[in-house]
């Protein structure tokens, strides 16, 4: 079953066309900047698990664990999240975790990833076996 899911994700990724993307020089700007223009999306995001991803780490005292931070924060190890105090707008799985760094976006649809390939989700969601849930 897992193999079929992986194959389906790879096929979807191959068929996805990324029509827009930030440049390699783009920087992470944080959720507060995104919500200035996308308040409706932000309101919806606050109700889903991605918004609480960092809190899950805090609850189990893993909020400084470098193995967990790439999937529970935005941009960790890529110029984004460093710690909760220095980069609070990048705690959790925010807009930029999927859509890429937003410093160049500023309303220009060609400067942000709009059509997400399945590999964006798979990067974290196929790693769920590392949690050893139930053991």
TORBA-832698 format. One record per residue: residue number from 1; residue in three letters; x, y, z of N, C-alpha, C, O in turn. Coordinates in steps of 0.2 Angstrom, whole numbers, always signed. Last residue first. Example, Ala and Ser with C-alpha at 12.3 -4.5 7.8 and 13.67 -1.06 7.14 Angstrom:
REM TORBA-832698
+-----+-----+-------+-------+-------+-------+-------+-------+-------+-------+-------+-------+-------+-------+
!   i !  aa !   n.u !   n.v !   n.w !  ca.u !  ca.v !  ca.w !   c.u !   c.v !   c.w !   o.u !   o.v !   o.w !
+-----+-----+-------+-------+-------+-------+-------+-------+-------+-------+-------+-------+-------+-------+
!   2 ! Ser !   +64 !   -11 !   +35 !   +68 !    -5 !   +36 !   +64 !    +0 !   +39 !   +67 !    +6 !   +40 !
!   1 ! Ala !   +66 !   -28 !   +39 !   +62 !   -22 !   +39 !   +66 !   -16 !   +39 !   +71 !   -17 !   +42 !
+-----+-----+-------+-------+-------+-------+-------+-------+-------+-------+-------+-------+-------+-------+
***
This chain:
REM TORBA-832698
+-----+-----+-------+-------+-------+-------+-------+-------+-------+-------+-------+-------+-------+-------+
!   i !  aa !   n.u !   n.v !   n.w !  ca.u !  ca.v !  ca.w !   c.u !   c.v !   c.w !   o.u !   o.v !   o.w !
+-----+-----+-------+-------+-------+-------+-------+-------+-------+-------+-------+-------+-------+-------+
! 135 ! Unk !   +23 !   +15 !  +101 !   +28 !   +11 !  +104 !   +30 !   +13 !  +111 !   +34 !   +11 !  +114 !
! 134 ! Unk !   +15 !   +23 !   +94 !   +12 !   +17 !   +98 !   +17 !   +13 !  +101 !   +15 !    +8 !  +104 !
! 133 ! Unk !   +25 !   +29 !   +82 !   +19 !   +30 !   +86 !   +16 !   +24 !   +88 !   +16 !   +19 !   +85 !
! 132 ! Unk !   +38 !   +33 !   +77 !   +37 !   +26 !   +81 !   +31 !   +27 !   +85 !   +31 !   +26 !   +91 !
! 131 ! Unk !   +42 !   +43 !   +69 !   +39 !   +45 !   +75 !   +38 !   +39 !   +80 !   +37 !   +39 !   +86 !
! 130 ! Unk !   +46 !   +39 !   +57 !   +51 !   +40 !   +61 !   +48 !   +42 !   +68 !   +52 !   +42 !   +73 !
! 129 ! Unk !   +35 !   +37 !   +48 !   +37 !   +31 !   +52 !   +43 !   +33 !   +57 !   +44 !   +29 !   +61 !
! 128 ! Unk !   +33 !   +49 !   +41 !   +30 !   +48 !   +48 !   +32 !   +42 !   +52 !   +31 !   +42 !   +58 !
! 127 ! Unk !   +39 !   +53 !   +30 !   +44 !   +52 !   +35 !   +40 !   +50 !   +42 !   +43 !   +50 !   +47 !
! 126 ! Unk !   +30 !   +58 !   +21 !   +32 !   +51 !   +20 !   +37 !   +49 !   +25 !   +39 !   +43 !   +25 !
! 125 ! Unk !   +28 !   +71 !   +25 !   +23 !   +66 !   +26 !   +25 !   +59 !   +25 !   +22 !   +54 !   +28 !
! 124 ! Unk !   +39 !   +78 !   +20 !   +38 !   +77 !   +27 !   +33 !   +71 !   +28 !   +34 !   +67 !   +33 !
! 123 ! Unk !   +39 !   +76 !    +6 !   +45 !   +78 !    +9 !   +45 !   +77 !   +17 !   +49 !   +74 !   +20 !
! 122 ! Unk !   +26 !   +76 !    +1 !   +29 !   +70 !    +3 !   +36 !   +71 !    +7 !   +38 !   +66 !   +10 !
! 121 ! Unk !   +23 !   +90 !    -1 !   +20 !   +86 !    +4 !   +24 !   +80 !    +6 !   +25 !   +79 !   +12 !
! 120 ! Unk !   +32 !   +91 !   -13 !   +32 !   +96 !    -7 !   +29 !   +93 !    -1 !   +32 !   +93 !    +5 !
! 119 ! Unk !   +28 !   +81 !   -22 !   +34 !   +80 !   -18 !   +35 !   +85 !   -12 !   +39 !   +84 !    -7 !
! 118 ! Unk !   +17 !   +86 !   -29 !   +16 !   +81 !   -23 !   +22 !   +80 !   -19 !   +22 !   +79 !   -13 !
! 117 ! Unk !   +19 !  +104 !   -32 !   +20 !   +97 !   -34 !   +19 !   +92 !   -28 !   +20 !   +94 !   -22 !
! 116 ! Unk !    +8 !  +117 !   -32 !   +13 !  +113 !   -28 !   +13 !  +106 !   -31 !    +8 !  +102 !   -31 !
! 115 ! Unk !    +7 !  +131 !   -39 !    +5 !  +125 !   -41 !   +10 !  +120 !   -37 !   +16 !  +119 !   -40 !
! 114 ! Unk !   +15 !  +142 !   -34 !    +8 !  +142 !   -34 !    +5 !  +135 !   -34 !    +1 !  +133 !   -31 !
! 113 ! Unk !   +29 !  +149 !   -27 !   +26 !  +143 !   -30 !   +19 !  +142 !   -29 !   +16 !  +142 !   -23 !
! 112 ! Unk !   +32 !  +166 !   -33 !   +30 !  +161 !   -27 !   +27 !  +155 !   -31 !   +25 !  +155 !   -36 !
! 111 ! Unk !   +33 !  +175 !   -43 !   +38 !  +175 !   -38 !   +36 !  +171 !   -32 !   +39 !  +171 !   -27 !
! 110 ! Unk !   +22 !  +177 !   -51 !   +27 !  +173 !   -54 !   +33 !  +172 !   -49 !   +38 !  +169 !   -50 !
! 109 ! Unk !   +13 !  +185 !   -44 !   +12 !  +178 !   -44 !   +17 !  +174 !   -47 !   +17 !  +168 !   -46 !
! 108 ! Unk !   +17 !  +198 !   -34 !   +19 !  +195 !   -40 !   +18 !  +188 !   -40 !   +22 !  +184 !   -37 !
! 107 ! Unk !   +15 !  +201 !   -20 !    +9 !  +202 !   -25 !   +11 !  +199 !   -32 !    +6 !  +199 !   -36 !
! 106 ! Unk !   +28 !  +198 !   -15 !   +25 !  +205 !   -14 !   +19 !  +206 !   -20 !   +19 !  +212 !   -23 !
! 105 ! Unk !   +39 !  +189 !   -18 !   +32 !  +189 !   -20 !   +29 !  +195 !   -20 !   +27 !  +198 !   -26 !
! 104 ! Unk !   +52 !  +190 !   -12 !   +51 !  +193 !   -19 !   +44 !  +193 !   -21 !   +42 !  +196 !   -26 !
! 103 ! Unk !   +50 !  +183 !    +0 !   +53 !  +190 !    +0 !   +52 !  +194 !    -7 !   +51 !  +200 !    -7 !
! 102 ! Unk !   +45 !  +170 !    +3 !   +41 !  +175 !    +0 !   +44 !  +182 !    -1 !   +40 !  +187 !    -3 !
! 101 ! Unk !   +51 !  +154 !    +0 !   +52 !  +160 !    +3 !   +48 !  +166 !    -1 !   +48 !  +166 !    -7 !
! 100 ! Unk !   +37 !  +142 !    -4 !   +44 !  +144 !    -4 !   +45 !  +151 !    -1 !   +40 !  +154 !    +1 !
!  99 ! Unk !   +26 !  +135 !    -1 !   +26 !  +140 !    -7 !   +32 !  +143 !    -8 !   +33 !  +147 !   -13 !
!  98 ! Unk !   +28 !  +128 !   +11 !   +26 !  +124 !    +4 !   +27 !  +129 !    -2 !   +29 !  +126 !    -7 !
!  97 ! Unk !   +33 !  +136 !   +20 !   +35 !  +130 !   +20 !   +34 !  +126 !   +13 !   +37 !  +122 !   +11 !
!  96 ! Unk !   +26 !  +148 !   +18 !   +32 !  +148 !   +15 !   +35 !  +141 !   +15 !   +40 !  +139 !   +11 !
!  95 ! Unk !   +15 !  +146 !   +27 !   +14 !  +147 !   +20 !   +20 !  +145 !   +16 !   +20 !  +142 !   +11 !
!  94 ! Unk !   +21 !  +135 !   +40 !   +18 !  +141 !   +37 !   +17 !  +141 !   +30 !   +20 !  +136 !   +26 !
!  93 ! Unk !   +22 !  +125 !   +52 !   +22 !  +124 !   +44 !   +18 !  +130 !   +42 !   +12 !  +129 !   +41 !
!  92 ! Unk !   +31 !  +132 !   +66 !   +26 !  +129 !   +62 !   +27 !  +128 !   +55 !   +31 !  +131 !   +52 !
!  91 ! Unk !   +39 !  +148 !   +65 !   +37 !  +142 !   +69 !   +31 !  +139 !   +66 !   +27 !  +142 !   +63 !
!  90 ! Unk !   +41 !  +160 !   +59 !   +43 !  +154 !   +55 !   +42 !  +147 !   +59 !   +44 !  +142 !   +57 !
!  89 ! Unk !   +40 !  +170 !   +67 !   +35 !  +170 !   +62 !   +36 !  +164 !   +57 !   +33 !  +163 !   +52 !
!  88 ! Unk !   +50 !  +169 !   +76 !   +44 !  +167 !   +78 !   +39 !  +166 !   +73 !   +34 !  +162 !   +73 !
!  87 ! Unk !   +65 !  +169 !   +76 !   +61 !  +168 !   +70 !   +54 !  +166 !   +72 !   +52 !  +160 !   +70 !
!  86 ! Unk !   +71 !  +170 !   +89 !   +73 !  +174 !   +84 !   +69 !  +174 !   +78 !   +68 !  +179 !   +74 !
!  85 ! Unk !   +63 !  +162 !   +97 !   +63 !  +169 !   +99 !   +66 !  +173 !   +93 !   +63 !  +178 !   +92 !
!  84 ! Unk !   +63 !  +149 !   +91 !   +57 !  +152 !   +93 !   +57 !  +160 !   +94 !   +53 !  +163 !   +93 !
!  83 ! Unk !   +76 !  +148 !   +79 !   +73 !  +147 !   +85 !   +67 !  +151 !   +86 !   +66 !  +156 !   +83 !
!  82 ! Unk !   +76 !  +148 !   +64 !   +82 !  +146 !   +68 !   +80 !  +145 !   +75 !   +83 !  +140 !   +78 !
!  81 ! Unk !   +69 !  +147 !   +49 !   +68 !  +146 !   +56 !   +75 !  +144 !   +59 !   +79 !  +140 !   +57 !
!  80 ! Unk !   +79 !  +149 !   +35 !   +72 !  +151 !   +38 !   +73 !  +151 !   +46 !   +77 !  +154 !   +49 !
!  79 ! Unk !   +90 !  +144 !   +29 !   +89 !  +152 !   +29 !   +83 !  +154 !   +33 !   +81 !  +160 !   +33 !
!  78 ! Unk !   +88 !  +131 !   +29 !   +88 !  +134 !   +23 !   +87 !  +141 !   +23 !   +85 !  +145 !   +19 !
!  77 ! Unk !   +86 !  +126 !   +42 !   +92 !  +124 !   +38 !   +93 !  +126 !   +31 !   +97 !  +125 !   +28 !
!  76 ! Unk !   +69 !  +128 !   +41 !   +75 !  +127 !   +45 !   +80 !  +124 !   +41 !   +79 !  +119 !   +37 !
!  75 ! Unk !   +58 !  +133 !   +34 !   +64 !  +135 !   +31 !   +70 !  +133 !   +36 !   +75 !  +136 !   +35 !
!  74 ! Unk !   +47 !  +131 !   +47 !   +47 !  +134 !   +40 !   +55 !  +136 !   +39 !   +57 !  +141 !   +42 !
!  73 ! Unk !   +44 !  +116 !   +56 !   +45 !  +123 !   +56 !   +46 !  +125 !   +48 !   +45 !  +121 !   +44 !
!  72 ! Unk !   +43 !  +103 !   +56 !   +39 !  +106 !   +60 !   +40 !  +113 !   +60 !   +36 !  +117 !   +64 !
!  71 ! Unk !   +53 !   +98 !   +47 !   +46 !   +96 !   +46 !   +41 !  +100 !   +50 !   +35 !  +101 !   +48 !
!  70 ! Unk !   +65 !  +102 !   +53 !   +64 !  +103 !   +46 !   +56 !  +102 !   +44 !   +54 !  +105 !   +39 !
!  69 ! Unk !   +65 !   +98 !   +67 !   +63 !  +105 !   +65 !   +62 !  +106 !   +57 !   +58 !  +110 !   +56 !
!  68 ! Unk !   +69 !   +85 !   +70 !   +62 !   +87 !   +70 !   +60 !   +93 !   +66 !   +55 !   +94 !   +63 !
!  67 ! Unk !   +83 !   +85 !   +70 !   +79 !   +80 !   +66 !   +72 !   +81 !   +65 !   +69 !   +79 !   +60 !
!  66 ! Unk !   +86 !   +95 !   +80 !   +87 !   +96 !   +72 !   +84 !   +91 !   +68 !   +84 !   +92 !   +62 !
!  65 ! Unk !   +76 !  +100 !   +93 !   +79 !   +94 !   +90 !   +80 !   +95 !   +82 !   +75 !   +96 !   +79 !
!  64 ! Unk !   +70 !  +109 !  +100 !   +77 !  +111 !   +98 !   +80 !  +105 !   +94 !   +86 !  +105 !   +93 !
!  63 ! Unk !   +58 !  +104 !  +104 !   +58 !  +110 !  +100 !   +65 !  +112 !   +98 !   +65 !  +117 !   +95 !
!  62 ! Unk !   +55 !   +93 !  +111 !   +59 !   +91 !  +105 !   +60 !   +98 !  +101 !   +62 !   +97 !   +95 !
!  61 ! Unk !   +45 !   +91 !  +122 !   +52 !   +94 !  +123 !   +57 !   +92 !  +117 !   +63 !   +90 !  +119 !
!  60 ! Unk !   +32 !   +89 !  +118 !   +37 !   +83 !  +120 !   +44 !   +85 !  +121 !   +48 !   +81 !  +120 !
!  59 ! Unk !   +28 !  +102 !  +116 !   +24 !   +98 !  +121 !   +28 !   +91 !  +123 !   +27 !   +89 !  +128 !
!  58 ! Unk !   +36 !  +106 !  +106 !   +36 !  +109 !  +112 !   +33 !  +105 !  +117 !   +36 !  +104 !  +123 !
!  57 ! Unk !   +31 !   +99 !   +95 !   +37 !   +98 !   +97 !   +39 !  +100 !  +104 !   +42 !   +97 !  +108 !
!  56 ! Unk !   +18 !  +104 !   +94 !   +19 !   +97 !   +95 !   +26 !   +96 !   +98 !   +26 !   +91 !  +102 !
!  55 ! Unk !   +21 !  +117 !   +91 !   +18 !  +116 !   +97 !   +19 !  +109 !   +99 !   +20 !  +107 !  +105 !
!  54 ! Unk !   +24 !  +116 !   +77 !   +29 !  +117 !   +82 !   +27 !  +116 !   +89 !   +31 !  +114 !   +93 !
!  53 ! Unk !   +11 !  +113 !   +72 !   +16 !  +108 !   +71 !   +22 !  +109 !   +76 !   +25 !  +105 !   +79 !
!  52 ! Unk !    +0 !  +121 !   +71 !    +2 !  +118 !   +78 !    +8 !  +114 !   +77 !    +9 !  +110 !   +82 !
!  51 ! Unk !    -3 !  +123 !   +58 !    -2 !  +129 !   +62 !    +1 !  +127 !   +69 !    +4 !  +131 !   +73 !
!  50 ! Unk !    -5 !  +110 !   +53 !    +1 !  +113 !   +51 !    +2 !  +119 !   +56 !    +8 !  +121 !   +57 !
!  49 ! Unk !   -18 !  +107 !   +57 !   -13 !  +104 !   +61 !    -6 !  +108 !   +59 !    -2 !  +108 !   +63 !
!  48 ! Unk !   -29 !  +122 !   +56 !   -27 !  +115 !   +54 !   -20 !  +113 !   +58 !   -17 !  +118 !   +61 !
!  47 ! Unk !   -33 !  +134 !   +59 !   -37 !  +129 !   +61 !   -35 !  +122 !   +59 !   -38 !  +117 !   +61 !
!  46 ! Unk !   -25 !  +143 !   +53 !   -24 !  +143 !   +60 !   -29 !  +137 !   +63 !   -28 !  +135 !   +68 !
!  45 ! Unk !   -29 !  +143 !   +39 !   -23 !  +139 !   +41 !   -22 !  +138 !   +49 !   -20 !  +133 !   +51 !
!  44 ! Unk !   -40 !  +151 !   +39 !   -41 !  +144 !   +38 !   -35 !  +140 !   +41 !   -36 !  +135 !   +44 !
!  43 ! Unk !   -33 !  +163 !   +41 !   -38 !  +161 !   +46 !   -40 !  +154 !   +45 !   -40 !  +150 !   +50 !
!  42 ! Unk !   -25 !  +164 !   +30 !   -22 !  +163 !   +36 !   -27 !  +161 !   +42 !   -25 !  +157 !   +46 !
!  41 ! Unk !   -34 !  +166 !   +20 !   -31 !  +160 !   +20 !   -27 !  +158 !   +27 !   -27 !  +153 !   +29 !
!  40 ! Unk !   -38 !  +179 !   +24 !   -43 !  +173 !   +23 !   -40 !  +166 !   +24 !   -42 !  +162 !   +27 !
!  39 ! Unk !   -27 !  +186 !   +23 !   -30 !  +185 !   +29 !   -35 !  +180 !   +29 !   -35 !  +176 !   +34 !
!  38 ! Unk !   -16 !  +190 !   +13 !   -20 !  +183 !   +13 !   -23 !  +182 !   +20 !   -22 !  +176 !   +22 !
!  37 ! Unk !    -9 !  +201 !   +16 !   -13 !  +201 !   +10 !   -18 !  +195 !   +10 !   -23 !  +195 !    +6 !
!  36 ! Unk !    -5 !  +198 !   +29 !    -6 !  +205 !   +27 !   -11 !  +205 !   +21 !   -15 !  +209 !   +20 !
!  35 ! Unk !    +0 !  +185 !   +30 !    -7 !  +187 !   +32 !    -9 !  +194 !   +30 !   -15 !  +195 !   +30 !
!  34 ! Unk !   +14 !  +187 !   +26 !    +9 !  +183 !   +22 !    +2 !  +185 !   +23 !    -2 !  +186 !   +19 !
!  33 ! Unk !   +19 !  +193 !   +38 !   +19 !  +196 !   +31 !   +14 !  +193 !   +26 !   +11 !  +197 !   +23 !
!  32 ! Unk !   +17 !  +183 !   +47 !   +14 !  +189 !   +48 !   +14 !  +193 !   +42 !    +9 !  +197 !   +40 !
!  31 ! Unk !   +25 !  +172 !   +43 !   +18 !  +172 !   +43 !   +14 !  +178 !   +43 !    +9 !  +179 !   +40 !
!  30 ! Unk !   +41 !  +176 !   +35 !   +36 !  +175 !   +40 !   +29 !  +175 !   +39 !   +27 !  +179 !   +35 !
!  29 ! Unk !   +50 !  +177 !   +25 !   +48 !  +183 !   +28 !   +43 !  +182 !   +34 !   +42 !  +187 !   +38 !
!  28 ! Unk !   +65 !  +170 !   +18 !   +59 !  +169 !   +22 !   +57 !  +175 !   +25 !   +61 !  +179 !   +28 !
!  27 ! Unk !   +71 !  +177 !    +2 !   +72 !  +175 !    +9 !   +65 !  +174 !   +12 !   +60 !  +176 !   +10 !
!  26 ! Unk !   +78 !  +173 !   -14 !   +73 !  +175 !   -10 !   +74 !  +173 !    -3 !   +77 !  +168 !    -1 !
!  25 ! Unk !   +88 !  +169 !   -22 !   +90 !  +174 !   -18 !   +84 !  +176 !   -13 !   +85 !  +180 !    -8 !
!  24 ! Unk !   +83 !  +160 !   -31 !   +88 !  +157 !   -26 !   +89 !  +162 !   -21 !   +92 !  +161 !   -15 !
!  23 ! Unk !   +66 !  +166 !   -34 !   +73 !  +165 !   -36 !   +77 !  +162 !   -30 !   +75 !  +161 !   -24 !
!  22 ! Unk !   +51 !  +157 !   -33 !   +55 !  +162 !   -31 !   +62 !  +161 !   -33 !   +64 !  +155 !   -34 !
!  21 ! Unk !   +40 !  +152 !   -47 !   +45 !  +151 !   -41 !   +49 !  +157 !   -39 !   +51 !  +161 !   -43 !
!  20 ! Unk !   +28 !  +145 !   -57 !   +31 !  +151 !   -54 !   +35 !  +148 !   -48 !   +34 !  +143 !   -45 !
!  19 ! Unk !   +23 !  +134 !   -62 !   +23 !  +139 !   -67 !   +26 !  +145 !   -63 !   +27 !  +150 !   -67 !
!  18 ! Unk !   +27 !  +118 !   -62 !   +28 !  +123 !   -58 !   +28 !  +129 !   -62 !   +33 !  +130 !   -66 !
!  17 ! Unk !   +17 !  +105 !   -65 !   +20 !  +110 !   -69 !   +21 !  +116 !   -64 !   +16 !  +119 !   -62 !
!  16 ! Unk !   +16 !   +87 !   -62 !   +15 !   +94 !   -60 !   +19 !   +99 !   -64 !   +25 !   +97 !   -66 !
!  15 ! Unk !   +20 !   +75 !   -66 !   +15 !   +78 !   -70 !   +14 !   +85 !   -68 !   +11 !   +89 !   -72 !
!  14 ! Unk !   +29 !   +71 !   -57 !   +31 !   +72 !   -63 !   +26 !   +75 !   -68 !   +28 !   +79 !   -73 !
!  13 ! Unk !   +20 !   +71 !   -46 !   +25 !   +76 !   -46 !   +28 !   +77 !   -53 !   +29 !   +82 !   -55 !
!  12 ! Unk !   +12 !   +60 !   -49 !    +9 !   +67 !   -48 !   +14 !   +72 !   -49 !   +13 !   +77 !   -52 !
!  11 ! Unk !   +22 !   +50 !   -48 !   +18 !   +51 !   -55 !   +15 !   +58 !   -54 !   +16 !   +62 !   -59 !
!  10 ! Unk !   +25 !   +51 !   -35 !   +30 !   +52 !   -40 !   +27 !   +54 !   -47 !   +29 !   +58 !   -50 !
!   9 ! Unk !   +13 !   +47 !   -29 !   +16 !   +54 !   -28 !   +21 !   +55 !   -33 !   +21 !   +61 !   -35 !
!   8 ! Unk !   +11 !   +34 !   -34 !    +6 !   +39 !   -36 !    +9 !   +46 !   -34 !    +8 !   +51 !   -39 !
!   7 ! Unk !   +22 !   +28 !   -27 !   +22 !   +28 !   -35 !   +17 !   +34 !   -37 !   +19 !   +37 !   -42 !
!   6 ! Unk !   +18 !   +30 !   -14 !   +24 !   +33 !   -16 !   +24 !   +33 !   -24 !   +26 !   +39 !   -26 !
!   5 ! Unk !    +6 !   +21 !   -14 !    +6 !   +28 !   -13 !   +12 !   +32 !   -15 !   +11 !   +38 !   -18 !
!   4 ! Unk !   +12 !    +9 !   -17 !    +8 !   +12 !   -22 !    +7 !   +19 !   -21 !    +6 !   +23 !   -25 !
!   3 ! Unk !   +20 !    +8 !    -5 !   +23 !    +8 !   -11 !   +19 !   +11 !   -17 !   +21 !   +15 !   -21 !
!   2 ! Unk !    +9 !    +6 !    +4 !   +14 !   +12 !    +5 !   +18 !   +13 !    -2 !   +19 !   +19 !    -4 !
!   1 ! Unk !    +4 !    -6 !    +0 !    +0 !    +0 !    +0 !    +4 !    +6 !    +0 !    +3 !   +11 !    -4 !
+-----+-----+-------+-------+-------+-------+-------+-------+-------+-------+-------+-------+-------+-------+
***
